[in-house]
Amino acid sequence: MNSRHLTLGSLTLSALACATAAQAQSNVTIYGTVDVSLRRATHYGASNQTYHSEGDAVFSPSRFGLRGSEDLGGGYKGVFLLEQGLDPSSGTLTMATATPNYGNGVASTGRAWGREAWVGLETPMGTVTLGRQYTLAHQLSGRFQPFPNPNLDAVSGFSVHHVARQDNMLKVRYGTGPVVVMASVTASEGNGKSWAAGGSYTDGPVDVATYYQSMDSFNGAETRRIFGIGGSYAITSTLKGMVGYMKRSQRVSVQENDVYSVGLNYQLTTAVTLMANYLQDRQSRLNPGKRHMAYLAVDYAFSKRTGVYAEVDTNELTGAYPATAFLSVRGQKQVGVSTGMRHRF
């Protein structure tokens, strides 16, 4: 009887030990950001009037996400990520797409997991991921901006050209030492196929990135091509400078855009960060003209999770540069002021 009890007890303890070990090898993390901003802008939109609004973040948009990994042993790891975008000022989903194009399917009311939704495998030879993911242009261009591809169009200039995410993407990444190389292929499935290649080099204070991206429209009638290159340099432990360039061209349309950006990040104190950016978008051949954009921003962190920020920005369209959603009248300078509060969890 005692022997039997000992055996059963040993089996129970062994099972518990195995379960504990398995649990230690895998994990799922819940994370997110809730960020609401207040904004005032002159010469806004088609009405050309002063506009007041409350909305999602100026810089880092609100999100809710699940991130998981499982250690498979031998340098292999199973990984996944699901990330949802939302506007906390209204509680609505973001990243709606009215018509399929350039790798994005229709999602007229927003996307449940529209920011990212992928599964992948990390190996000693690199990482492979499948699903809705960031384009290489979006990932790599963020490395040479004071804040990577801000959420507010009025202070962003690269993402309006390169498309931030695509459905049905296969992405591979391999890094060795200071060098990382990446490539992606996006299946069309009725919304446009795409491919891209890029890489980065990081060594001490130097960080350089470059990429090329080709995207077809949903019917294959047009191809948009994006080339970008730029980098940053840590001048001191608290001051970083960055420059970037992007070229957009079309296979059929004669439109071309050359985007130049220069920026600074300065860590004034452990709690205060200052950012400055000037961007010029030169459109040529079709509706030739320029967009000039500049902003100054300050971010104050109460803690690692909670903070506030404020920024002032200007935008001006010259020549025949196309009207934007936030500024329609050419030759007039829009001045915008925003402030916001965020909490990360």
VOGU-3710 file (C-alpha; in Angstrom, 3 decimals, decimal comma):
1> mnsrhltlgs> 0,000/0,000/0,000  2,754/2,417/0,983  4,781/1,472/-2,087  1,776/2,172/-4,280  1,211/5,525/-2,661  4,866/6,436/-3,145  4,701/5,487/-6,824  1,566/7,537/-7,430  3,109/10,428/-5,548  6,276/10,215/-7,607
11> ltlsalacat> 4,244/10,214/-10,825  2,271/13,221/-9,652  5,424/15,114/-8,719  7,023/14,222/-12,063  3,978/15,471/-13,965  4,002/18,711/-12,022  7,710/19,159/-12,680  7,205/18,605/-16,409  4,320/21,054/-16,505  6,378/23,641/-14,653
21> aaqaqsnvti> 9,314/23,181/-17,044  7,037/23,506/-20,076  5,479/26,619/-18,632  8,931/28,148/-18,070  9,814/27,610/-21,731  6,810/29,482/-23,164  5,191/32,794/-22,357  2,485/35,176/-23,526  2,646/38,904/-22,777  -0,277/41,334/-22,802
31> ygtvdvslrr> 0,789/44,890/-23,608  -0,538/48,130/-25,015  -0,648/51,928/-25,157  -3,557/54,288/-24,551  -2,799/57,775/-25,883  -5,231/60,666/-26,411  -4,248/64,025/-27,928  -5,823/67,484/-28,179  -5,040/69,559/-31,287  -5,584/73,009/-32,745
41> athygasnqt> -4,617/73,699/-36,362  -5,089/76,704/-38,639  -6,112/76,539/-42,322  -7,429/73,015/-41,862  -8,712/70,925/-44,775  -11,129/72,071/-47,449  -12,852/74,531/-45,084  -9,532/76,385/-44,524  -10,609/77,226/-40,980  -9,116/76,765/-37,518
51> yhsegdavfs> -9,821/73,220/-36,369  -9,998/71,775/-32,852  -9,993/68,027/-32,228  -9,504/65,224/-29,756  -8,159/61,991/-31,143  -5,591/59,234/-31,123  -1,921/59,900/-30,425  0,267/62,342/-32,331  3,326/60,080/-32,275  2,805/56,496/-31,034
61> psrfglrgse> -0,764/55,312/-31,752  -2,892/53,484/-29,214  -2,856/49,690/-29,334  -3,629/46,428/-27,546  -1,442/43,418/-28,170  -0,538/39,833/-27,369  3,035/38,626/-27,844  4,138/35,035/-27,313  7,098/32,707/-27,691  7,995/29,094/-26,967
71> dlgggykgvf> 11,538/27,798/-26,630  11,786/24,679/-28,806  15,408/23,979/-27,949  18,509/23,954/-30,124  18,242/27,676/-30,875  14,692/27,364/-32,255  11,724/29,329/-30,968  8,070/29,585/-32,011  6,751/33,163/-31,926  3,533/35,065/-32,630
81> lleqgldpss> 2,135/38,573/-32,334  -1,404/39,992/-32,480  -1,737/43,780/-32,241  -4,915/45,834/-32,513  -5,079/49,563/-33,230  -7,773/51,716/-31,647  -8,782/55,333/-31,207  -9,470/55,792/-27,473  -11,263/59,100/-28,064  -14,109/57,145/-29,681
91> gtltmatatp> -13,345/53,496/-28,886  -13,257/52,592/-32,581  -10,902/50,306/-34,509  -8,356/51,958/-36,785  -6,653/51,183/-40,123  -9,813/50,972/-42,195  -9,357/50,292/-45,917  -12,225/51,168/-48,256  -10,802/49,557/-51,404  -8,089/46,906/-51,886
101> nygngvastg> -4,724/48,301/-52,966  -0,951/47,908/-52,649  -1,128/44,825/-50,453  -4,072/45,785/-48,224  -7,445/44,061/-48,423  -10,791/45,712/-47,731  -11,596/46,515/-44,091  -14,148/49,304/-44,314  -14,809/49,546/-40,554  -11,263/48,937/-39,314
111> rawgreawvg> -9,288/45,818/-38,455  -9,524/43,706/-35,312  -5,787/42,913/-35,488  -4,835/45,523/-38,057  -1,492/46,637/-36,715  0,107/43,186/-36,875  -1,034/39,563/-36,935  1,654/36,986/-37,594  3,217/33,691/-36,560  6,838/32,738/-37,048
121> letpmgtvtl> 9,865/30,611/-36,296  13,194/31,870/-34,982  16,149/29,669/-35,962  19,953/29,858/-35,836  19,799/30,771/-39,531  17,308/33,629/-39,115  13,631/34,341/-38,519  10,648/33,614/-40,781  7,239/35,212/-40,124  3,879/34,891/-41,928
131> grqytlahql> 0,817/37,161/-41,756  -0,068/40,863/-41,729  3,167/42,727/-41,022  5,044/46,015/-41,315  6,643/46,667/-44,688  10,428/46,872/-44,730  10,201/50,507/-45,821  8,160/51,334/-42,713  10,450/49,403/-40,363  13,728/50,719/-41,706
141> sgrfqpfpnp> 12,752/54,342/-42,417  11,822/54,685/-38,752  15,503/54,319/-37,844  16,393/57,729/-39,283  13,492/59,812/-37,970  13,332/61,576/-34,561  10,171/59,572/-33,905  9,582/56,605/-36,260  6,736/57,413/-38,677  4,463/59,493/-36,389
151> nldavsgfsv> 0,756/58,683/-36,230  -0,433/62,207/-37,158  -0,199/62,901/-40,906  0,696/66,550/-40,297  4,041/65,523/-38,732  4,757/62,473/-40,907  6,197/62,401/-44,414  7,510/58,932/-45,312  4,565/56,665/-44,469  2,155/58,464/-46,831
161> hhvarqdnml> 4,261/57,080/-49,701  5,559/53,668/-48,663  2,456/51,940/-47,116  2,948/50,873/-43,502  1,602/47,287/-43,501  0,497/44,600/-45,912  -1,625/41,458/-45,713  -0,407/37,979/-46,708  3,299/38,702/-46,160  6,199/36,287/-45,802
171> kvrygtgpvv> 9,208/38,000/-44,212  12,712/36,699/-43,499  15,388/38,297/-41,328  19,001/37,339/-40,708  21,543/39,138/-38,555  25,226/38,604/-37,972  27,326/41,013/-35,957  26,437/44,606/-36,851  24,687/43,622/-40,097  20,993/42,698/-40,530
181> vmasvtaseg> 19,455/41,751/-43,898  15,715/41,388/-44,567  13,411/40,442/-47,425  9,652/40,073/-47,886  7,137/38,807/-50,424  3,438/39,675/-50,318  0,888/37,512/-52,146  -1,782/39,485/-53,993  -5,041/37,642/-53,240  -6,829/40,469/-55,065
191> ngkswaaggs> -5,150/43,396/-53,300  -1,785/43,723/-55,045  1,459/41,753/-54,792  4,679/43,185/-53,411  8,308/42,396/-52,673  11,051/44,201/-50,769  14,658/43,906/-49,622  16,646/45,908/-47,113  19,187/45,914/-44,360  20,939/47,848/-41,640
201> ytdgpvdvat> 24,390/48,331/-40,145  24,876/49,301/-36,494  28,261/49,872/-34,881  28,768/52,077/-31,849  27,236/55,515/-32,473  26,467/54,746/-36,156  23,193/53,267/-37,415  22,521/53,085/-41,190  19,549/51,536/-43,025  18,478/51,142/-46,660
211> yyqsmdsfng> 15,599/49,447/-48,479  13,812/48,956/-51,803  10,107/48,116/-52,082  7,930/47,355/-55,121  4,112/47,270/-54,772  1,427/46,493/-57,356  -2,062/47,964/-57,330  -4,907/45,481/-56,800  -5,499/45,073/-60,555  -1,822/45,100/-61,529
221> aetrrifgig> -2,265/48,276/-63,587  0,302/50,272/-61,597  3,479/49,583/-59,627  4,809/51,924/-56,955  8,525/51,775/-56,222  10,132/53,053/-53,021  13,847/53,464/-52,314  15,159/54,813/-49,028  18,439/55,339/-47,253  19,470/57,146/-44,089
231> gsyaitstlk> 21,002/56,877/-40,707  21,664/58,337/-37,299  24,752/59,244/-35,302  24,976/59,512/-31,527  26,924/62,762/-31,153  26,954/62,354/-27,367  25,222/60,001/-24,950  22,219/62,377/-24,913  22,219/63,918/-28,421  21,498/62,056/-31,650
241> gmvgymkrsq> 21,321/63,466/-35,178  19,708/61,777/-38,180  19,238/62,277/-41,909  17,102/60,366/-44,417  16,109/60,262/-48,070  13,269/58,487/-49,887  12,454/58,208/-53,599  8,978/57,287/-54,854  8,372/56,508/-58,526  5,623/54,810/-60,534
251> rvsvqendvy> 5,784/52,323/-63,409  2,940/53,989/-65,336  2,333/57,425/-63,818  5,053/60,037/-64,273  4,746/61,163/-60,634  7,990/61,220/-58,671  8,655/62,259/-55,077  11,971/62,980/-53,391  11,660/63,248/-49,610  14,477/64,682/-47,483
261> svglnyqltt> 14,479/64,648/-43,690  16,811/65,896/-40,958  16,189/65,547/-37,226  17,534/65,667/-33,688  16,765/63,852/-30,434  18,054/65,331/-27,183  17,698/63,692/-23,777  17,590/66,817/-21,624  17,063/64,851/-18,386  16,075/61,292/-17,562
271> avtlmanylq> 12,436/62,439/-17,785  12,550/65,036/-20,589  13,200/64,338/-24,288  13,270/67,018/-26,998  12,672/66,227/-30,687  13,022/68,367/-33,827  12,374/67,462/-37,459  12,376/69,221/-40,831  11,084/67,406/-43,903  10,761/68,458/-47,531
281> drqsrlnpgk> 8,762/66,451/-50,075  9,519/67,484/-53,666  6,997/66,192/-56,214  8,050/66,421/-59,861  6,824/65,697/-63,383  3,157/65,414/-62,317  1,698/68,294/-60,251  5,180/69,584/-59,416  5,538/71,338/-56,086  6,800/70,974/-52,543
291> rhmaylavdy> 5,554/70,224/-49,064  7,546/71,772/-46,226  7,002/70,309/-42,734  8,702/71,014/-39,418  7,938/70,239/-35,792  9,358/70,735/-32,302  8,233/68,394/-29,520  8,866/67,781/-25,850  8,060/64,557/-24,010  7,885/64,302/-20,224
301> afskrtgvya> 7,832/60,872/-18,560  6,298/60,722/-15,101  7,363/57,068/-15,062  8,185/54,283/-17,513  4,453/53,906/-18,170  2,831/57,330/-17,903  3,795/60,546/-19,675  2,656/63,726/-21,388  3,899/65,542/-24,481  3,410/68,701/-26,498
311> evdtneltga> 4,425/69,747/-30,001  4,128/72,624/-32,457  4,291/72,024/-36,211  4,068/73,899/-39,496  3,088/72,733/-42,985  3,143/74,580/-46,288  2,324/73,440/-49,834  3,821/75,245/-52,811  3,483/74,979/-56,570  0,988/72,324/-57,677
321> ypataflsvr> 1,716/69,897/-54,823  -1,537/67,952/-54,255  -3,826/69,014/-51,414  -3,743/66,839/-48,315  -6,575/65,886/-45,960  -5,288/68,359/-43,366  -4,211/71,206/-45,685  -5,940/72,056/-48,964  -4,896/75,621/-49,765  -1,477/76,003/-51,351
331> gqkqvgvstg> 0,685/78,925/-50,350  -0,757/79,180/-46,841  1,204/78,031/-43,811  -0,656/75,834/-41,386  0,358/76,039/-37,744  -0,668/73,194/-35,466  -0,315/72,744/-31,715  -0,945/69,407/-29,991  -0,691/68,004/-26,516  -1,390/64,511/-25,269
341> mrhrf> -1,275/62,011/-22,436  -0,332/58,331/-22,694  -0,156/55,248/-20,534  1,687/52,073/-21,483  0,992/48,685/-19,928
//
